[in-house]
Amino acid sequence: MSEKVIMILADGFRPDAMVNCGHPFVEKMREISTYCLNAQTVMPSVTLPCHMSLFHSVDPSRHGTTTNTYMPQVRPIDGLVDVLAAAKKKCGFFYTWEQLRDLARPGKWNAIEFLRCAQYDNSNERITPRAIKYIEEQNPDFVFLYLADTDNTGHGYGWMGQAYMQDTYDAIECVKQVYDKFGDDYTFVFLADHGGHDRTHGTDLPEDMTIPLFFFGKPFAKGKVLPTASIKDVAPTITRLMGVDPAEEWEGKPID
């Protein structure tokens, strides 16, 4: 198998917000995906540790980043993009929160575009067209598109409030825009890094730990509901889709 993959992550995006945001594409996603609305992230349920676990398929206690400050690994593990780059896969990264810059070693991404989300109320709507343009022009093997706004709004106004629900809707619209362009040519992964409650996250509460996880494209069954899944399962699933061997230290399991 040698699929091309687009992974889209919405920061702080709760699955119960997803199913109640009112965007019609949510139902479409459920129809076309193998998915789990009860997937689990890692502790601490904080953005950078969760992303490091997403890309390195181990717990924070293993990769060493336990706060939003990156810590170089004592016993280094190749991450998803390190493995893909070694296999000569073309990878692009579009993001709006600078601390994510260390998800791969220097020189592994073929293209990187960064906008500082704190400068905009609608950073999702600004970064998504840039990712679309890159995919149209460069036909990469793997793209990671990071959407920050739900997390920022959760911290500012509260998870599950009106402003947060609007940003949930808007994040799904960004997913739809990318899918409408490339749904025939790419396999998609959509997920969150963590959830949130009140105006915070980082605990082991279900509201913080539970995330949506969707896989849609030709290799996946449509309308298949997974009883459980882990954020650590994503990297080995992507490498299998792309015909690349995972790092032997990874702990997650590929999802069918």
N, C-alpha and C positions, 0 to 999 in steps of 0.2 A: 504494500500500500504506500502511495506517495501523494497524499493530499496536500493542498495548500490551505493554510489555517489563518483565520482572523479571530483573535481573542479580544473581547471588549469587557472591561471591568468598570462597574460603577461603584465608587467608593461609598461605604456606609449605607448600602442599598438593601433594605429589608425585603424578604419575600412576601410578607403580608402587605407591604406597601405596593409591591409590584402587582399583585392580583386585585388590588382595590384602587389603583390609580386611574382607571377608566380608559386607558389607551387600548384601542381594538387590536393592536398588534400583539398584545400579551396573549390573547386567546390563540392567535395564529402561531405564536411561538410554542404554546403548549401542544398544539396540533401537530407541529412538524418536528418536535424535539424528542430526544431522550433527556429527561430532566429530573431534578430533585429540588423541591421547595423546602427541604429539611436538611440540606447539606451543612456541614460543620466546618468552621474555620479553626484556627489555633489560638492558644493562650500565650501571651496576652493578645486580646482581640483589638489590636492597634495596627494602623495602616502599614508601616514599614515592616514590622515582624511578619505580618500576614502575607505581604507581597514576597518577602524573602522565602517564606514557606511555599507559596504558590510556585515560585520559579525553581526552588531547590528541593522540593518534595521531602522536607524534614521539618521537625518541630523547631521553634526558636531556640530551645535549649541546645540543639545540635548546630544550627548555623550561627548562633551567637548574637544576633540582633534582637534585642528584647525591648527596645524603645524606638522612637522615631529618629534616633541617631544611629547611623550605620556603624557596625563593628566588623573589621576584617576578620575573616574566618581563621580560627586557630588550626583546624584541620580542614582545609578547603575542599569544597564539593563543587563540581561543575554544575552550573545552573542550566535551565532550559535553553537559553540563547547561546551559552557557551557550547553546549552539545550540538545545537543546530549549526552554529558557525563552523565547528570542526567538520561537519558534514557538507560544507559549502552551500548552505541554505542562505538565501537573501532575506534579511530580517529588518523590519522597520518598527520604530517606537515613537508614539505620539502621546505626549503627556503634559500635565499642567501642575504637577507638584514636584519640586526639584529634588526632594530627598529620594526619589525613585531612581536617580541616576546610577546607583550602584547595583542594580539588579543583574547586570552582566559585567564581565571584565571589560576594560577599555579596548576598543577596536573590534568588538564582536557584532555590534549593530551596523548594518549598512547605511541606515538613515535614522536620524533622530531629529524630532522637532519638539521644541518646548515653548509653552506659553505659561506665564505665571498666573495661576488661577485667582490669586488674591487681587489681581488688577481688574478682574472682570466679574460681572454678575452672571454671565452666561458663557463661561469658558468651554463648556461642552459643545455649544453651538459654534464656537470658534475653532476648536481643534478638530472636530469631526470632518469638516470639508477638506482640511489639509491632509488628513489621512486618506480620504477618498481620492484626492488628486494624486497622491503618491502611488496608491494602488493602481489607478488607471494608467499612470505613466510608466511605472517600473515593474508591475506584475511580480511582486515579491512572493516568497514562499511563506513567510510568517509575518504578521503584523500584530502588535499589541497597542490597542487604543484605550487610554485611561481617561475616565470621566469623573471629575472631582466634585461636581456641584452638590450632589445629594449629601455628602459628608459636610461640606462647608455650611449648607443650610441647616442641617441637623444641629451642628454646634451653635449656629447663630440663633435659630428660632425653635429648635426642638424637633426630635424625630416624630414622625407621623402627624405633624401639624400641617396647616394649609400650604405653607411655602415649601415644605419638604415634599408633600405629595405632588405639587406642581413640578418640582425638579425631578421627581420619580417619573412622571409622565414624559417630561422633556428628555430624560435619559433614554427611555424606550423609543422615543422618536428618533434619536440619534442611531440607535441600533437598527431601526427600520430603514433609515436612509442608507446605511452601509449594506444591509441585506438586499435592498431593492437594486442596488448597483451590482453586487457581486455574489448573490445567492446561488447562481448557477455554477460558479467557478471555484468557490471556497467552501470549506467546512467552518462553521462558526462555533465559538465558545463564548457564552455570556455568564458572568458571575459577579459577585461582590467579594470584597476582602473581609468585611465584617458587617454587622448591623449597628444598632445603637438604641439608646433609650434616653428619655428626658433630653438633655443636651450633651450627652457624653457617651463613651463606650470604653472598652478595655477590660470588662469584667467577664465572668463566666456565666452571666445571665443568658437565657435562651435568646433574648432580644439582641444581644451583642454577638452571640456565637453562631446563630443560624443564618445561612446565606442561600440565595438561589444559585443553581448551577444548571446550565442548559447547554446541550450539544445538538447542533442541527446541521444537516448536510447529508450527502449521499451515503456515508458509512453508517449512519445511525437510524434506528427504528423511529418511526413517527408515533407520537403520543404515548411513548413508553415512560412510565413513572418509576423512578428509582426510590426505594424506601429510605436509603441513606447514601451519603457520599462525603468525601473529604476534600478540602482545598488541596491537599497533598496529592490527590489522584489526577490533577489536571495535567501536570508536566508529563508524567508517563503516558497519559492518554494522547497527548499531542505528539510526542515522539513516535509512538506507534502509528498514528495516522500518517506521519510524514516519512515513515520508513527509516527511522534513525534509532540507534540503540540508546536506551536511557543510561544515566550514570548509575553505577552499581550501588552507590550509597542511598539512592532515592528510596523512600519508604512507601510512597503511594502506589496504588494499583491501577492499571488501565481500566477505563470504563468502556463497556461494550454498548 
